[in-house]
Amino acid sequence: MSMSWQELRKEAYGLSVSDRLALVEAIIRSLQNELRPRPAASDEVWERLRGSLKTDAPPATDDEVEAMLEQRREEKYL
């Protein structure tokens, strides 16, 4: 299902300020990626990154991730 421009705009105005700012950020990132595509990372880079992210701690829950994202938005935009 795709939205018309008017429907999308109406939905965007219904979002909270922090969600609208996050939406703007996501749109800007998508445009940057299209306008300045970066070369794909090699398999070696991905393996090194994967190894650097290993931890013994359990993964964060969805609620914890949402709280972290909200805190980051508040720090960034307020």
N, CA, C and O of each residue as an XYZ file, in Angstrom:
312
protein
N       0.839     -1.171      0.000
C       0.000      0.000      0.000
C       0.887      1.237      0.000
O       1.766      1.377      0.850
N       0.659      2.111     -0.933
C       1.433      3.345     -0.953
C       0.517      4.526     -0.637
O      -0.676      4.521     -0.942
N       1.116      5.525     -0.020
C       0.363      6.713      0.363
C       0.574      7.799     -0.676
O       1.614      7.867     -1.330
N      -0.429      8.641     -0.811
C      -0.254      9.825     -1.639
C       0.572     10.829     -0.834
O       0.741     10.689      0.377
N       1.074     11.831     -1.525
C       1.857     12.868     -0.864
C       1.042     13.522      0.252
O       1.559     13.761      1.344
N      -0.231     13.811     -0.023
C      -1.079     14.464      0.971
C      -1.280     13.574      2.201
O      -1.246     14.062      3.331
N      -1.488     12.286      1.987
C      -1.670     11.360      3.106
C      -0.398     11.262      3.943
O      -0.448     11.273      5.173
N       0.727     11.168      3.268
C       2.013     11.081      3.965
C       2.264     12.338      4.790
O       2.704     12.256      5.937
N       1.986     13.490      4.209
C       2.168     14.756      4.911
C       1.262     14.840      6.138
O       1.689     15.283      7.204
N       0.022     14.416      5.984
C      -0.927     14.428      7.105
C      -0.429     13.518      8.226
O      -0.487     13.890      9.398
N       0.062     12.325      7.870
C       0.592     11.399      8.871
C       1.805     11.998      9.581
O       1.940     11.875     10.798
N       2.686     12.645      8.817
C       3.889     13.232      9.403
C       3.532     14.311     10.418
O       4.150     14.394     11.479
N       2.537     15.140     10.098
C       2.120     16.184     11.039
C       1.520     15.596     12.307
O       1.502     16.258     13.345
N       1.035     14.377     12.241
C       0.467     13.728     13.411
C       1.492     13.116     14.343
O       1.144     12.691     15.444
N       2.749     13.063     13.927
C       3.805     12.482     14.748
C       4.277     13.461     15.815
O       4.073     14.670     15.707
N       4.905     12.918     16.839
C       5.509     13.781     17.867
C       6.699     14.518     17.251
O       7.201     14.144     16.191
N       7.131     15.555     17.928
C       8.266     16.337     17.431
C       9.501     15.452     17.271
O      10.187     15.521     16.251
N       9.784     14.627     18.271
C      10.981     13.782     18.186
C      10.866     12.773     17.043
O      11.858     12.479     16.376
N       9.658     12.239     16.812
C       9.487     11.301     15.705
C       9.607     12.008     14.350
O      10.147     11.443     13.399
N       9.102     13.248     14.265
C       9.249     13.997     13.009
C      10.717     14.300     12.734
O      11.167     14.218     11.591
N      11.465     14.649     13.780
C      12.893     14.898     13.598
C      13.618     13.625     13.168
O      14.503     13.670     12.313
N      13.246     12.497     13.756
C      13.848     11.218     13.363
C      13.500     10.897     11.914
O      14.336     10.368     11.181
N      12.278     11.212     11.495
C      11.869     10.989     10.109
C      12.683     11.860      9.158
O      13.135     11.391      8.114
N      12.869     13.117      9.516
C      13.683     14.019      8.690
C      15.105     13.481      8.577
O      15.690     13.475      7.494
N      15.650     13.035      9.691
C      17.005     12.481      9.684
C      17.089     11.260      8.769
O      18.049     11.114      8.012
N      16.090     10.390      8.838
C      16.083      9.193      7.988
C      15.980      9.568      6.514
O      16.634      8.952      5.672
N      15.170     10.566      6.197
C      15.038     11.001      4.803
C      16.346     11.590      4.309
O      16.773     11.306      3.190
N      16.986     12.410      5.136
C      18.270     13.005      4.739
C      19.316     11.925      4.508
O      20.068     11.980      3.535
N      19.363     10.937      5.410
C      20.327      9.837      5.221
C      20.062      9.081      3.933
O      20.999      8.714      3.224
N      18.790      8.845      3.624
C      18.476      8.106      2.396
C      18.893      8.907      1.170
O      19.360      8.339      0.182
N      18.727     10.216      1.230
C      19.152     11.059      0.110
C      20.672     11.085     -0.013
O      21.213     11.022     -1.117
N      21.357     11.178      1.124
C      22.819     11.164      1.086
C      23.332      9.869      0.478
O      24.283      9.875     -0.305
N      22.701      8.761      0.840
C      23.132      7.472      0.305
C      22.910      7.397     -1.195
O      23.716      6.799     -1.908
N      21.844      7.985     -1.679
C      21.583      7.962     -3.113
C      22.473      8.938     -3.865
O      22.912      8.652     -4.979
N      22.740     10.088     -3.262
C      23.532     11.099     -3.949
C      25.028     10.836     -3.869
O      25.775     11.183     -4.785
N      25.465     10.224     -2.776
C      26.877      9.901     -2.608
C      27.021      8.458     -2.154
O      27.349      8.204     -0.995
N      26.780      7.518     -3.045
C      26.888      6.119     -2.611
C      28.320      5.793     -2.203
O      29.282      6.228     -2.836
N      28.433      5.035     -1.154
C      29.748      4.631     -0.656
C      30.093      3.253     -1.208
O      29.207      2.435     -1.455
N      31.375      3.004     -1.400
C      31.756      1.667     -1.855
C      31.401      0.617     -0.802
O      31.452      0.885      0.398
N      31.050     -0.545     -1.254
C      30.682     -1.629     -0.344
C      31.890     -2.052      0.489
O      33.012     -2.101     -0.015
N      31.661     -2.351      1.742
C      32.729     -2.803      2.629
C      33.105     -4.237      2.268
O      32.253     -5.031      1.869
N      34.367     -4.554      2.410
C      34.839     -5.894      2.091
C      34.427     -6.879      3.181
O      34.069     -6.476      4.288
N      34.477     -8.158      2.865
C      34.149     -9.186      3.851
C      35.058     -9.100      5.072
O      34.625     -9.355      6.196
N      36.321     -8.738      4.846
C      37.267     -8.620      5.952
C      36.821     -7.536      6.940
O      36.909     -7.722      8.154
N      36.354     -6.430      6.425
C      35.887     -5.347      7.289
C      34.698     -5.822      8.124
O      34.636     -5.559      9.325
N      33.752     -6.523      7.487
C      32.580     -7.012      8.216
C      32.981     -7.997      9.306
O      32.417     -7.961     10.399
N      33.933     -8.866      9.037
C      34.386     -9.822     10.047
C      35.040     -9.115     11.221
O      34.815     -9.488     12.373
N      35.844     -8.103     10.943
C      36.482     -7.351     12.026
C      35.438     -6.620     12.859
O      35.527     -6.595     14.086
N      34.450     -6.025     12.196
C      33.387     -5.335     12.929
C      32.586     -6.305     13.778
O      32.278     -6.021     14.936
N      32.253     -7.445     13.202
C      31.472     -8.445     13.932
C      32.225     -8.872     15.193
O      31.631     -8.994     16.265
N      33.526     -9.096     15.061
C      34.331     -9.510     16.200
C      34.426     -8.428     17.267
O      34.461     -8.730     18.460
N      34.467     -7.170     16.843
C      34.593     -6.085     17.814
C      33.293     -5.839     18.576
O      33.305     -5.190     19.622
N      32.187     -6.343     18.071
C      30.897     -6.133     18.725
C      30.488     -7.273     19.653
O      29.465     -7.181     20.331
N      31.275     -8.342     19.691
C      30.931     -9.478     20.542
C      30.977     -9.072     22.011
O      31.832     -8.295     22.437
N      30.035     -9.620     22.768
C      29.967     -9.332     24.194
C      29.350    -10.532     24.905
O      28.650    -11.340     24.294
N      29.618    -10.634     26.189
C      29.014    -11.703     26.986
C      27.638    -11.301     27.514
O      26.886    -12.139     28.013
N      27.317    -10.016     27.400
C      26.026     -9.525     27.902
C      24.890     -9.978     26.979
O      25.088    -10.120     25.772
N      23.711    -10.202     27.544
C      22.572    -10.578     26.695
C      22.156     -9.387     25.832
O      22.396     -8.241     26.211
N      21.539     -9.639     24.682
C      21.113     -8.536     23.818
C      20.026     -7.702     24.509
O      19.281     -8.200     25.353
N      19.959     -6.447     24.134
C      18.952     -5.549     24.702
C      17.560     -5.960     24.241
O      17.384     -6.457     23.128
N      16.577     -5.747     25.103
C      15.191     -6.033     24.743
C      14.666     -4.903     23.853
O      15.286     -3.844     23.755
N      13.533     -5.133     23.215
C      12.926     -4.098     22.378
C      12.642     -2.836     23.183
O      12.851     -1.726     22.696
N      12.165     -3.004     24.414
C      11.869     -1.848     25.263
C      13.139     -1.079     25.614
O      13.136      0.152     25.638
N      14.226     -1.804     25.888
C      15.494     -1.148     26.209
C      16.030     -0.379     25.004
O      16.533      0.736     25.142
N      15.918     -0.979     23.831
C      16.376     -0.312     22.607
C      15.553      0.947     22.372
O      16.112      1.996     22.056
N      14.227      0.860     22.522
C      13.369      2.033     22.333
C      13.729      3.136     23.321
O      13.746      4.311     22.956
N      14.019      2.769     24.578
C      14.416      3.757     25.580
C      15.741      4.410     25.198
O      15.898      5.620     25.357
N      16.694      3.627     24.696
C      17.978      4.179     24.268
C      17.795      5.144     23.105
O      18.400      6.216     23.077
N      16.951      4.757     22.136
C      16.706      5.621     20.981
C      16.038      6.926     21.404
O      16.415      7.996     20.928
N      15.069      6.848     22.278
C      14.379      8.045     22.750
C      15.344      8.956     23.497
O      15.310     10.174     23.318
N      16.208      8.375     24.334
C      17.206      9.171     25.062
C      18.141      9.866     24.079
O      18.479     11.036     24.257
N      18.552      9.153     23.054
C      19.452      9.736     22.050
C      18.776     10.881     21.316
O      19.392     11.919     21.074
N      17.503     10.695     20.959
C      16.771     11.768     20.279
C      16.669     12.997     21.169
O      16.843     14.122     20.702
N      16.390     12.786     22.437
C      16.283     13.902     23.371
C      17.616     14.641     23.482
O      17.645     15.872     23.477
N      18.712     13.901     23.583
C      20.026     14.521     23.679
C      20.361     15.305     22.419
O      20.963     16.377     22.481
N      19.969     14.765     21.290
C      20.332     15.352     20.013
C      19.481     16.570     19.656
O      19.992     17.558     19.128
N      18.184     16.496     19.945
C      17.286     17.530     19.443
C      16.726     18.482     20.494
O      16.126     19.496     20.138
N      16.903     18.187     21.756
C      16.342     19.089     22.778
C      17.408     19.864     23.480
O      17.107     20.665     24.365
